[in-house]
Amino acid sequence: GFDIDKWYKKQAKEIFLERFNYNYERFSRNIPYPKLRIRKMTTRWGVCNVNTHVITINLELIKRDIFYLDYVIVHEMSHLIHGDHSSNFWNLVGENMPEYKKYREEMKEF
């Protein structure tokens, strides 16, 4: 039969990579170019492995507005500079996405 998740993943690969590169090119700090992985996750929107520089993005974001995807990408890329959620981390997120608080709040609703 038709595998909707497989179809979503195919769509997501193209769109996610495009936004990934867009945000990477504009990122305010020099970071190693991370490897993008996409998978369905139930508890998180994104994960960054700071040792391997792999950023995993939740496939479910394909169903949401592009702003949320950009926020998650910026959030995870910021972890390559600050591995925690300190004020320095949030300042860096804000440096790259001044309106991040709005998206962060809205995402708590999904």
KOLMIDREN-308743 format. One record per residue (C-alpha): y, x, z. Coordinates in steps of 0.05 Angstrom, whole numbers. Layout:
PT      py      px      pz
PT       Y       X       Z
...
% end
This chain:
PT      py      px      pz
PT       0       0       0
PT      73      17       1
PT      92      66      56
PT     163      49      77
PT     170     110     122
PT     150     156      65
PT     201     123      20
PT     255     129      74
PT     238     202      83
PT     246     216       9
PT     315     183      10
PT     333     218      75
PT     315     288      49
PT     368     284      -4
PT     423     251      38
PT     410     289     102
PT     410     356      66
PT     475     339      31
PT     509     322      97
PT     476     381     131
PT     506     429      80
PT     573     393      81
PT     578     401     157
PT     551     472     156
PT     604     495     106
PT     660     465     148
PT     633     486     215
PT     687     522     256
PT     642     579     279
PT     596     628     245
PT     525     604     257
PT     460     624     223
PT     441     573     170
PT     391     527     205
PT     328     499     175
PT     330     423     170
PT     270     381     190
PT     266     306     187
PT     218     264     227
PT     213     197     261
PT     229     205     335
PT     230     151     388
PT     274     181     442
PT     324     227     408
PT     371     228     348
PT     366     303     339
PT     337     366     368
PT     357     439     360
PT     310     496     372
PT     359     552     387
PT     306     607     381
PT     280     588     312
PT     345     556     286
PT     308     493     267
PT     347     427     272
PT     305     364     271
PT     340     299     253
PT     312     231     268
PT     291     194     205
PT     318     129     234
PT     389     154     221
PT     377     137     147
PT     387      64     168
PT     455      77     201
PT     525      93     178
PT     535     164     153
PT     584     179     209
PT     527     178     260
PT     487     227     218
PT     547     273     214
PT     556     269     289
PT     484     286     303
PT     487     345     254
PT     551     372     286
PT     521     362     356
PT     458     400     339
PT     495     456     302
PT     540     464     363
PT     477     480     404
PT     469     544     364
PT     532     568     401
PT     522     532     467
PT     450     514     486
PT     473     466     540
PT     519     406     546
PT     575     443     582
PT     649     429     571
PT     650     488     522
PT     595     453     483
PT     634     387     479
PT     698     424     461
PT     662     455     402
PT     635     387     380
PT     706     360     385
PT     733     419     345
PT     687     399     288
PT     691     324     297
PT     752     301     336
PT     728     228     339
PT     658     244     364
PT     666     205     430
PT     671     140     391
PT     605     153     353
PT     571     178     416
PT     588     113     452
PT     568      69     394
PT     501     104     387
PT     483      84     458
PT     479      12     432
PT     423      25     382
% end
